[in-house]
Amino acid sequence: MAELGQVLRLDARRTALLVAVPVLAGIGVVPAWLSLVPGIGYWDNSVVALADAVRTLGPVAAALSAWAALRERRLDYLRDLTPRSPATGSLHDLLLLSAAALVAYGVVTTVVVFETMSRLEAGRPNPLGMLSGAAALVLHVVAGYLVGRSVPRPATPPLVGAATGSWAALRAPDGSWLSLLPPAALGRVELFTTLRTEVLAWQTAWSLGLVAALVCGHVAWMTRRSPAIVPLAAALAVSGLATVRLEASGGEAAAAVPTARVCREWPLTVCVHPALRAALPTLSAAVTPLATRLTGTPGEFTRVEQRPAAEPAGVAGGVAAVHLDDELPAGYQTRVVQQIAGGLVTAPTCTGRPAQYRALVDAWLLGQRPPEIADTRAARRFAALSEDGRRTWLTARYPRYRTCRLGPADFRAPARKQPGKTKAAPVKARPEDR
């Protein structure tokens, strides 16, 4: 009984590894925080942030597990004094190490979730994405521990950390299916797209299958019993199938998804992705002057819509399609107005005098100071027109402006009638004069 009590005390002492939880959590929070897209709260990008956290946290957890295995292996002779299975101590170690890593991962997940909820979040939380990261982290813990048990050398923990760190760092979100293997290298998820659920499911199956295979293989080796081979084969089959499915995905982790936009209806309709709803007041105020100046012309619009990057921008049918950056950088509203104005012109190139005349008109449309052009007479005549006069002028010459064919004749003042001189109307001959 005294010997059994000593073993139990030694097992309880291993709970001191839980003090590593704050360290692991701190290591995981930093990359997750840096991966979050500034300014918006898109849940799919929160999953990407957790995946980036695992890419940093996993190698550290693997090295810590290898160190724990190296440390506890020296106590194997005490475990032999009890009637417990030889694999019990290893399974207990794996349970404690996995629990510590998952608690740290839970802290990181909590930080990411609260940061996302503190913004105007869009999309829906994806528990499968969080589970995929947790499974990959447990895989690091199990692999690191078993390597430490198999190769009990002082250099093993740093080598394990270097190997797992290299596996995570050498892969990038470049469209290769290898980047989807846990810990996945996921790129930023653009708005109007979402992470593919089947990819996350197969990533989880890949990690859990390898975890089960490693544990079953270790138990079979320690106990010298063949029944563990059956679940080992099943686990390997699951991981193999997951590998095939991830390869068949073509490396695409995200897919386009229909998204209902949020709109501001006055003074004109402006619609954006729900994650960017905070930009509606600023964007509406920026595009309204341009819409007013284009009223009555073939380029007028009454609705502005944010479109996915894959769709072209431009003005058609009274709708101005624009693109917005996810981060809403400074001056984004000015760039949107320039997008709309630039979409009015269809000419691929515009040089020489036509480019100067176009710049003169663009400055008025954008509310900017008119540029200095070589034809000063045209500049003076255009500046002398009222707002209504300029709209009338642009309506009459819109095809030439759109194709960048404006010339000096378009800026000539209309001929004025001479006072007191009128053109005589033709006199029709009377029947009696014929």
C-alpha positions in Angstrom: 0.0 0.0 0.0 2.9 2.3 0.8 4.3 1.7 -2.7 1.0 2.3 -4.3 0.6 5.6 -2.4 4.0 6.7 -3.5 3.0 6.1 -7.1 -0.2 7.9 -6.7 1.6 10.9 -5.2 4.0 10.9 -8.2 1.0 10.8 -10.5 -0.6 13.7 -8.7 2.6 15.7 -8.9 2.3 15.7 -12.7 -0.6 18.0 -12.4 2.0 20.7 -11.9 2.1 20.8 -15.7 -1.1 22.8 -15.5 1.0 25.8 -14.5 2.0 25.9 -18.2 -1.5 26.8 -19.2 -1.0 30.6 -18.8 2.2 30.4 -20.8 0.6 28.4 -23.6 -2.4 30.7 -23.6 -0.2 33.7 -23.9 1.8 32.1 -26.8 -1.5 31.3 -28.6 -3.2 34.7 -28.1 -0.5 36.7 -29.8 -0.8 35.2 -33.3 -4.5 34.9 -33.1 -4.9 38.6 -32.2 -2.5 39.6 -35.1 -4.5 37.5 -37.5 -7.9 39.1 -36.8 -8.9 41.6 -39.5 -8.9 45.1 -38.1 -12.2 46.9 -38.2 -14.6 44.0 -38.8 -15.8 41.0 -37.0 -16.2 38.2 -39.5 -16.6 34.8 -37.8 -14.9 32.9 -40.6 -11.8 35.0 -40.1 -12.0 34.2 -36.3 -11.6 30.5 -37.3 -8.6 31.5 -39.4 -7.1 33.3 -36.3 -7.5 30.1 -34.2 -5.8 28.1 -36.9 -2.9 30.5 -36.9 -2.8 30.2 -33.1 -2.5 26.4 -33.3 0.3 26.8 -35.9 2.3 28.6 -33.1 0.9 26.9 -30.1 1.1 23.3 -31.4 5.0 23.1 -31.7 5.3 24.6 -28.2 2.9 22.0 -26.8 4.6 19.2 -28.7 8.0 20.2 -27.2 6.5 20.5 -23.7 4.9 17.0 -24.1 8.3 15.6 -25.2 9.9 17.1 -22.2 7.2 15.7 -19.9 7.7 12.2 -21.4 11.4 12.4 -20.9 10.9 13.5 -17.3 8.3 10.9 -16.4 10.1 8.0 -18.1 12.6 7.9 -15.2 9.7 6.9 -12.9 8.6 3.9 -14.9 10.2 1.5 -12.5 7.8 2.8 -9.7 4.8 2.1 -11.9 6.0 -1.5 -12.4 5.4 -2.0 -8.6 1.7 -1.7 -9.1 -0.7 -4.1 -10.8 -1.8 -1.4 -13.3 -1.4 -1.9 -17.0 2.0 -0.6 -18.3 0.1 1.8 -20.6 -1.8 3.4 -17.7 0.9 5.9 -16.8 1.4 7.0 -20.4 -2.4 7.4 -20.9 -2.6 9.4 -17.7 0.3 11.7 -18.9 -1.4 12.2 -22.3 -4.7 13.0 -20.6 -3.1 15.7 -18.3 -1.0 17.2 -21.2 -4.0 17.3 -23.5 -6.2 18.8 -20.9 -3.6 21.6 -20.2 -3.2 22.3 -23.9 -7.0 22.4 -24.5 -7.5 24.7 -21.5 -5.0 27.1 -23.1 -6.7 26.7 -26.4 -10.0 27.5 -24.7 -8.5 30.8 -23.3 -7.4 31.7 -26.8 -10.8 30.9 -28.2 -12.5 33.0 -25.6 -10.4 36.0 -26.4 -11.1 35.6 -30.1 -14.8 35.2 -29.6 -15.1 38.2 -27.3 -13.0 40.3 -29.7 -15.3 39.3 -32.6 -18.5 40.0 -30.6 -17.2 43.4 -29.6 -17.4 44.5 -33.2 -20.3 44.5 -35.7 -19.9 40.8 -36.4 -21.1 39.1 -39.5 -21.6 35.5 -40.5 -22.2 32.7 -37.9 -19.9 31.1 -35.4 -18.4 27.8 -36.7 -18.0 25.3 -33.9 -16.5 22.8 -36.4 -13.7 25.2 -37.1 -12.9 25.5 -33.4 -13.0 21.7 -33.1 -10.6 21.4 -36.0 -8.0 23.5 -34.2 -8.5 21.6 -30.9 -8.0 18.3 -32.7 -4.8 19.5 -34.3 -3.4 20.7 -31.0 -4.1 17.4 -29.3 -2.3 15.7 -32.2 0.8 17.8 -31.5 0.6 16.8 -27.8 0.3 13.1 -28.5 3.0 13.0 -31.2 5.4 15.0 -29.0 4.9 12.8 -26.0 5.3 9.5 -27.9 8.5 10.8 -29.5 9.8 11.7 -26.1 9.0 8.3 -24.8 10.6 6.6 -27.8 13.8 8.7 -27.9 14.6 9.7 -24.3 17.4 12.1 -25.1 17.9 15.7 -23.8 17.9 17.0 -27.3 14.5 15.4 -28.1 12.2 18.2 -26.9 13.9 21.0 -28.9 14.1 18.8 -32.0 10.4 18.0 -31.7 9.6 21.7 -31.4 11.8 22.4 -34.4 10.3 19.7 -36.5 6.7 20.6 -35.8 7.4 24.2 -36.1 9.0 23.7 -39.6 6.0 21.7 -40.7 3.7 24.6 -39.7 6.0 27.4 -41.0 7.0 25.9 -44.4 3.4 25.8 -45.6 1.5 28.8 -46.8 -2.1 29.4 -47.9 -1.0 29.1 -51.6 -3.8 27.0 -52.8 -2.1 23.6 -52.4 -4.0 20.9 -50.7 -1.0 20.3 -48.4 -1.7 23.6 -46.8 -5.0 22.2 -45.6 -3.4 19.4 -43.5 -3.4 20.3 -39.8 -2.3 22.7 -38.5 -3.9 24.3 -41.6 -2.4 27.3 -43.3 -5.7 29.2 -44.0 -5.6 32.5 -45.8 -7.8 35.4 -44.9 -11.5 34.7 -45.9 -12.7 37.5 -48.1 -16.2 38.9 -47.7 -18.9 37.2 -49.7 -17.1 33.9 -49.1 -17.1 31.3 -46.3 -15.0 28.4 -45.1 -16.1 25.1 -46.6 -17.6 23.0 -43.9 -16.5 19.7 -45.5 -12.8 20.9 -45.4 -13.1 21.6 -41.7 -14.7 18.2 -41.1 -12.0 16.3 -43.0 -9.3 18.2 -41.1 -10.9 17.2 -37.8 -11.1 13.6 -39.0 -7.5 13.6 -40.1 -6.2 14.8 -36.7 -8.4 12.6 -34.6 -7.7 9.6 -36.8 -3.9 10.1 -36.3 -4.4 10.7 -32.5 -6.3 7.4 -32.2 -3.8 5.6 -34.3 -0.8 6.8 -32.3 -2.5 6.0 -28.9 -3.7 2.5 -30.1 -0.2 1.8 -31.5 1.4 2.9 -28.2 -1.0 0.7 -26.1 -0.4 -2.3 -28.4 3.4 -1.8 -28.0 3.2 -1.4 -24.3 0.8 -4.3 -23.5 1.9 -6.6 -26.3 -1.7 -7.4 -27.1 -3.2 -7.7 -30.6 -6.8 -6.4 -30.0 -5.5 -2.8 -30.2 -4.5 -3.4 -33.8 -8.1 -3.4 -35.0 -8.9 0.2 -33.8 -5.4 1.2 -35.0 -6.2 0.0 -38.6 -9.6 1.8 -38.4 -8.0 5.0 -37.3 -5.5 4.9 -40.1 -8.2 4.3 -42.6 -10.1 7.4 -41.4 -6.9 9.5 -41.7 -6.2 8.1 -45.1 -9.8 8.8 -46.3 -9.5 12.4 -44.9 -6.2 12.9 -46.8 -7.8 11.8 -50.1 -10.8 14.1 -49.5 -8.5 17.1 -48.7 -6.5 16.4 -51.8 -9.7 16.3 -53.9 -10.7 19.8 -52.5 -8.0 21.3 -54.7 -6.6 23.4 -51.9 -9.7 25.6 -51.8 -10.7 26.3 -48.2 -13.2 29.0 -49.0 -16.1 29.2 -51.4 -18.5 31.9 -52.5 -21.7 32.2 -50.6 -24.8 34.3 -51.2 -24.9 37.2 -48.7 -27.7 39.5 -48.0 -26.4 43.1 -47.9 -27.4 45.7 -45.4 -28.6 49.0 -46.9 -29.0 52.7 -46.0 -32.0 54.0 -48.1 -31.5 57.8 -47.9 -30.6 60.1 -49.6 -29.8 57.3 -52.0 -29.6 53.5 -51.5 -26.1 52.3 -50.4 -25.7 48.5 -49.7 -22.6 46.8 -48.2 -21.6 43.5 -46.6 -23.0 43.2 -43.1 -19.5 43.2 -41.7 -19.0 46.7 -43.1 -22.3 48.2 -42.0 -20.5 50.8 -39.9 -19.3 52.4 -43.2 -22.8 53.2 -44.4 -23.1 56.8 -43.1 -19.7 57.8 -44.4 -20.1 56.1 -47.7 -23.5 57.5 -48.3 -22.3 61.1 -47.6 -19.3 60.6 -49.9 -21.2 59.3 -53.0 -24.3 61.6 -52.8 -22.6 64.6 -54.4 -21.4 62.5 -57.3 -24.8 61.0 -57.8 -26.3 64.5 -57.7 -23.9 65.8 -60.4 -24.7 62.8 -62.6 -28.5 63.3 -62.4 -30.1 63.4 -65.8 -27.0 62.0 -67.6 -26.7 58.5 -68.9 -24.3 57.7 -66.0 -26.8 58.6 -63.3 -27.3 56.1 -60.4 -29.6 55.8 -57.5 -28.1 52.7 -55.8 -24.5 51.8 -54.7 -23.7 48.1 -54.1 -20.6 46.5 -52.7 -19.7 43.6 -54.9 -17.3 40.6 -54.4 -13.8 41.1 -55.8 -14.5 38.6 -58.6 -17.3 40.7 -60.0 -16.5 43.8 -62.1 -17.1 47.3 -60.8 -19.0 50.0 -62.8 -22.2 51.8 -63.4 -25.1 50.2 -65.2 -28.8 50.4 -65.0 -28.7 53.0 -62.3 -26.6 50.8 -60.0 -23.0 51.6 -59.2 -21.1 48.4 -58.3 -18.0 49.1 -56.1 -15.4 47.1 -54.2 -14.4 47.7 -50.6 -11.4 46.6 -48.6 -12.2 44.4 -45.6 -10.2 46.6 -43.3 -11.8 49.9 -44.3 -8.5 51.8 -44.5 -8.3 55.6 -44.2 -9.8 57.3 -47.2 -11.8 54.3 -48.4 -14.8 56.5 -49.2 -12.7 58.7 -51.5 -11.5 55.6 -53.3 -15.1 54.4 -53.8 -16.1 57.7 -55.4 -13.1 57.4 -57.7 -14.1 53.9 -58.6 -17.5 55.1 -59.7 -16.2 58.0 -61.6 -13.6 55.8 -63.2 -16.2 53.3 -64.2 -18.0 55.9 -66.3 -15.2 55.9 -68.9 -14.9 52.9 -71.2 -11.8 53.9 -73.1 -8.8 51.7 -72.2 -6.4 54.6 -72.6 -6.7 58.3 -72.6 -3.8 60.6 -73.4 -3.1 64.0 -74.8 -5.7 66.8 -75.0 -8.6 64.4 -74.5 -7.1 63.3 -71.2 -6.8 66.9 -70.0 -10.5 67.6 -70.9 -11.5 64.4 -69.1 -9.5 65.5 -66.0 -11.3 68.8 -66.1 -14.7 67.1 -66.0 -13.6 64.4 -63.5 -12.5 67.2 -61.1 -16.0 68.6 -61.2 -17.6 65.2 -60.7 -15.3 64.4 -57.7 -15.6 67.9 -56.1 -11.9 68.6 -56.5 -10.0 71.6 -57.6 -9.9 71.8 -61.4 -6.5 71.0 -62.9 -4.5 73.4 -65.1 -4.8 72.4 -68.7 -3.2 73.8 -71.9 -6.6 75.0 -73.2 -7.3 77.8 -70.7 -10.2 79.1 -72.8 -12.0 75.7 -72.4 -11.3 75.7 -68.7 -12.7 79.2 -68.2 -15.9 78.4 -70.2 -16.5 75.2 -68.2 -15.9 77.0 -64.9 -18.4 79.6 -65.9 -21.2 77.1 -66.2 -23.6 76.5 -63.3 -24.2 73.1 -61.8 -27.3 72.6 -63.9 -25.4 73.9 -66.9 -22.7 71.4 -66.4 -25.1 68.5 -66.1 -26.8 69.6 -69.3 -23.4 69.9 -71.0 -22.4 66.5 -69.8 -25.7 64.9 -70.9 -25.2 66.3 -74.5 -21.6 65.1 -74.6 -21.7 62.0 -72.5 -20.8 59.5 -75.3 -17.7 61.6 -76.2 -16.7 61.9 -72.5 -17.3 58.1 -72.0 -15.0 57.2 -74.9 -12.4 59.9 -74.1 -13.0 61.9 -77.3 -13.7 65.4 -75.9 -12.1 68.2 -77.9 -12.0 72.0 -78.0 -15.2 72.2 -80.0 -17.1 70.7 -77.0 -16.2 73.7 -74.9 -17.1 76.5 -77.4 -19.7 78.9 -76.3 -23.0 78.8 -78.3 -23.3 81.5 -80.9 -25.3 84.5 -79.5 -28.0 86.2 -81.5 -27.3 89.8 -82.7 -29.8 92.2 -81.1 -32.3 93.7 -83.6 -31.4 91.2 -86.3 -33.7 88.3 -86.9 -33.9 85.9 -89.6 -36.8 86.5 -91.9 -39.3 83.7 -92.2 -39.8 82.5 -95.7 -42.9 83.9 -97.4 -45.2 81.4 -99.0 -46.7 82.4 -102.4 -50.4 83.0 -102.4 -52.5 81.0 -104.9 -53.6 84.2 -106.7 -49.9 85.1 -107.2 -49.1 81.9 -109.1 
